[in-house]
Amino acid sequence: MTVPAAGQLARLRCRGFWLEYASMAWMTAEAAVAVAAGVIASSIALVGFGLDSVIEFSPRRSWCGSSAAMGLGPERPVRSA
């Protein structure tokens, strides 16, 4: 198994963060639209769908802000079976 060079690793990490941020933006918009539509239509199912998006979003936000995810903390070695 080859280890990526430092420059390539930085580019891959940057791409990963942009993908994560885009995913979080999508879930935020999805939650807002679903909750608003559910309130307007008096639909508990739509409100529940919107709240589900909020629940999915919460762990992602805490992971993205962690020092290990930013590359500032110690990284755990990957174990192979």
N, C-alpha and C positions, 0 to 999 in steps of 0.2 A: 504494500500500500504506500503510495507516495504522499508526502506532506506538501500542501501548496506553499508557494513562496509567500513572504510577508506581504508584498504588494497585491498578489492575487487574493490572499486571505482578506485583506482590507476591502478590496472591491466586492468580494462575495458577501462580506458582512454588511457593507453599505447597501447592496441590492436586497439583502434579506430584510434590513430595517425598512427600506422603502416599501417593500411588499407588505410588511406588517403594518406600516402606517396607512397604506391604501386600504388594507383589510379593515382596520379600525375605523377609518372614515366611512367605509361602506356600511359597517354595522351600526354606526351612529346615525347615519341617514335612514337606514332601514328601521331602526327602533323609533326614531322620531315620526316617520311617515306612518308606521303601523299603529303607534299609540294614538296619534292624531286622528287617523281614519277610524280607529276603534271607538274613540270618544264620540266622534261625529256620528258614526253609524250605530252607536250604543251596542257594540259587539265586544263581548268579553273575550272571544277567540282572538280578535285582532290585537286587543290590548295585551293579552297573554303572549302573543307572538312577539310583540314589541318588547315586552319585559324579558322574554327569553333572549333577545338580542343584547339587551343590557347585561344579562347574566353572562353571556358568552364574552362580552367585551371586557368585563372586570378583570379576569385573570390575565388577559393579554396586556392590559395597561400596566399591571403590577410587574409582569415579566419584562416588559420593554424598559421599565425604569430601574431595573435591578443592576447593580454594579457588575455582576458576572456577565449579564447580557451585553453590557456596553464594552466589555473587554477590560474593565478596570480591576476586577477581582480575580481570584485564582480560578482557573478553569479546571474542571475535573477531567482526568484522562478517560478516554473511551476504552471500555473493556470489551474484548472480543470473547466469544463463547468458546 
